[in-house]
């Protein structure tokens, strides 16, 4: 059975998050199941494998998965569709790669070369990444990981086989990608390459402390989070001033309990991956403080990105140590903003007392 990485222990301890158990998805036999937000569809069969189960991980269809399996259980494919709220394809591919390679219960994996980029259906750039592994110490012989951008969504494919060696599995992966139900129109995505390691270190200066809350800043942080997570707002911004795609590097040297990534060329901010489904904690100099033209010392914002909501925690007096993430996530957020649906903003009045 192929399963997604469970949420990190830090995230499970976060009081801000309501626990939502994955719900079964009922799909009619012989008919494709269409993802209502993107138009992507899961066919009833895929390269001879039967669709056997579907789960809605985050409602309403912000994160869902269908499995396909051979009749003799010799092959299994999992196809995930979930929101891209922060980061990039190379970053989230690296997170998922770490999950594959560290799951020792499914054997020892040896990568078959380096991640390769390819042009997915309906797109003009080599915006997707893929990698295969040979497996020893398990009944499985090979496995592969594919990550494809689809506008505001990510399509992730995990394919494992008892029978196929890795080269054959890669060829079959190309066939199944072509057989999936892609939307007629897909927003352009930049070309992708495997993420590089950071060449310098974080500019850390001891443990960070929370600063006194400012009501105006809290509200502005929430409004900005909502706008950043709103697909319509992003499309309008890109039309008026197309942004240069943000590149990231992987900070392998940082003493962090989870994967840590930084925008290339920066030392004063970072993203910590809390699952391989796009959930992340982002720490950066407070944009709200800069826009409000605060005359005091600079502060750092800390935000938790989930599929449908962004949570903001109390600002810090300096860049927090990565090891402080656990303690921060146990705090009560000062504000939050829905980035899907009703666009509701919440402010913690107690934080302003």
Long-range contacts (C-beta under 8 A, 24 or more apart in sequence): 1-76, 2-67, 2-76, 2-77, 2-78, 2-158, 2-160, 4-57, 4-65, 4-78, 4-80, 4-275, 4-276, 4-277, 5-99, 5-275, 5-276, 5-277, 6-275, 7-274, 7-275, 7-279, 8-257, 8-258, 8-274, 8-275, 10-257, 10-258, 10-274, 10-325, 10-326, 10-329, 11-274, 11-275, 11-279, 11-329, 13-326, 13-329, 13-330, 14-304, 14-329, 14-330, 15-330, 15-332, 16-304, 16-311, 16-329, 16-332, 16-333, 16-336, 17-306, 20-57, 20-58, 20-59, 22-55, 22-56, 22-57, 23-55, 23-56, 23-59, 24-53, 24-54, 24-55, 24-56, 25-53, 25-54, 25-55, 25-56, 25-64, 25-66, 26-54, 27-51, 27-54, 27-66, 32-181, 33-66, 34-181, 35-61, 35-64, 35-81, 35-153, 36-60, 36-61, 37-61, 37-62, 37-153, 38-81, 38-150, 38-151, 38-152, 38-153, 38-183, 39-183, 39-184, 40-81, 40-150, 40-153, 40-155, 40-180, 40-181, 40-182, 40-183, 41-180, 41-181, 42-66, 42-79, 42-180, 42-181, 43-179, 43-180, 43-181, 46-77, 46-79, 46-176, 46-179, 46-180, 47-172, 47-175, 47-176, 47-179, 49-75, 49-76, 49-77, 57-82, 57-277, 58-82, 58-306, 58-307, 58-308, 60-341, 62-307, 62-308, 62-340, 63-277, 63-278, 63-307, 73-162, 74-161, 74-162, 74-163, 75-159, 75-160, 75-161, 75-162, 75-163, 75-164, 76-159, 76-160, 76-161, 77-157, 77-158, 77-159, 77-176, 78-157, 78-158, 78-159, 79-155, 79-156, 79-157, 79-180, 80-154, 80-155, 80-156, 80-157, 80-158, 80-277, 81-150, 81-153, 81-154, 81-155, 82-153, 82-154, 82-156, 82-277, 82-278, 82-307, 83-152, 83-153, 83-154, 83-278, 83-307, 83-308, 83-340, 84-149, 84-152, 84-153, 84-154, 84-278, 85-229, 85-278, 85-280, 85-305, 85-306, 85-307, 85-310, 85-339, 86-271, 86-278, 86-280, 86-282, 86-305, 87-248, 87-261, 87-271, 87-273, 87-278, 87-280, 88-192, 88-245, 88-246, 88-247, 88-248, 89-127, 89-128, 89-129, 89-147, 89-149, 89-154, 89-189, 89-192, 90-129, 90-192, 90-193, 90-194, 90-195, 90-247, 90-248, 91-195, 91-248, 91-250, 91-261, 91-271, 91-273, 92-147, 92-154, 92-273, 92-276, 92-278, 93-129, 93-131, 93-145, 93-147, 93-192, 93-194, 93-195, 94-194, 94-195, 94-250, 94-259, 94-261, 95-259, 95-273, 95-276, 96-145, 96-147, 96-156, 96-276, 97-131, 97-145, 98-259, 99-276, 100-133, 100-143, 100-145, 100-158, 101-133, 106-135, 106-138, 106-140, 106-143, 106-160, 107-135, 107-136, 107-137, 107-138, 107-140, 108-135, 108-136, 108-137, 108-138, 109-133, 109-134, 109-135, 109-143, 110-134, 110-135, 110-136, 112-166, 112-167, 112-170, 114-194, 115-194, 117-191, 117-192, 117-193, 120-148, 120-149, 120-177, 120-182, 121-177, 121-178, 121-180, 121-182, 122-182, 122-183, 122-184, 122-185, 122-186, 123-149, 123-186, 123-188, 123-189, 124-188, 125-188, 125-189, 125-190, 125-191, 126-191, 126-192, 127-189, 127-190, 127-191, 127-192, 128-192, 129-192, 129-194, 130-170, 130-173, 132-166, 132-167, 132-169, 132-170, 132-173, 133-166, 134-165, 134-166, 141-165, 141-166, 142-166, 142-168, 142-169, 143-169, 144-169, 144-170, 144-173, 146-173, 146-177, 148-177, 149-189, 149-192, 150-182, 150-183, 150-186, 151-186, 151-187, 151-189, 151-231, 152-187, 152-231, 152-234, 154-278, 155-180, 190-245, 195-248, 195-249, 195-250, 195-261, 196-249, 196-250, 196-264, 197-249, 197-250, 197-251, 197-252, 198-249, 198-250, 198-251, 198-252, 198-253, 198-262, 198-264, 199-249, 200-267, 201-251, 201-253, 201-254, 201-267, 202-251, 202-254, 202-262, 202-267, 202-268, 202-270, 202-319, 202-322, 203-267, 203-268, 203-319, 204-319, 204-321, 205-318, 205-319, 206-318, 206-321, 207-320, 207-321, 207-324, 208-300, 208-316, 208-317, 208-318, 208-319, 208-320, 208-321, 208-324, 209-316, 209-317, 209-318, 210-314, 210-315, 210-316, 210-317, 210-331, 211-299, 211-314, 211-315, 211-316, 211-317, 213-314, 213-315, 213-334, 213-351, 213-352, 214-292, 214-294, 215-347, 215-352, 216-292, 217-286, 217-288, 217-289, 217-292, 217-294, 217-315, 218-288, 218-312, 218-334, 218-335, 218-347, 218-348, 218-351, 218-352, 219-335, 219-345, 219-347, 220-288, 220-291, 220-292, 221-286, 221-287, 221-288, 221-301, 221-303, 221-312, 221-334, 221-335, 222-312, 222-335, 222-336, 222-337, 222-345, 222-346, 222-347, 223-337, 223-345, 224-287, 224-288, 225-303, 225-310, 225-312, 225-335, 225-336, 225-337, 225-339, 226-310, 226-337, 226-338, 226-339, 226-343, 226-345, 228-310, 228-339, 229-305, 229-310, 229-337, 229-339, 229-340, 230-339, 230-343, 254-322, 255-321, 255-322, 255-323, 256-322, 256-323, 256-325, 257-322, 257-323, 257-325, 257-326, 258-325, 260-322, 268-300, 268-319, 269-300, 269-319, 270-322, 272-322, 272-325, 274-304, 277-307, 278-305, 278-307, 279-304, 279-305, 279-306, 279-307, 280-304, 280-305, 281-305, 281-325, 281-328, 281-329, 283-316, 283-319, 283-320, 286-315, 289-315, 302-328, 304-329, 304-333, 307-340, 308-338, 308-339, 308-340, 308-341, 309-336, 309-337, 309-338, 309-339, 309-340, 310-336, 310-337, 310-339, 311-335, 311-336, 312-336, 312-337, 314-351
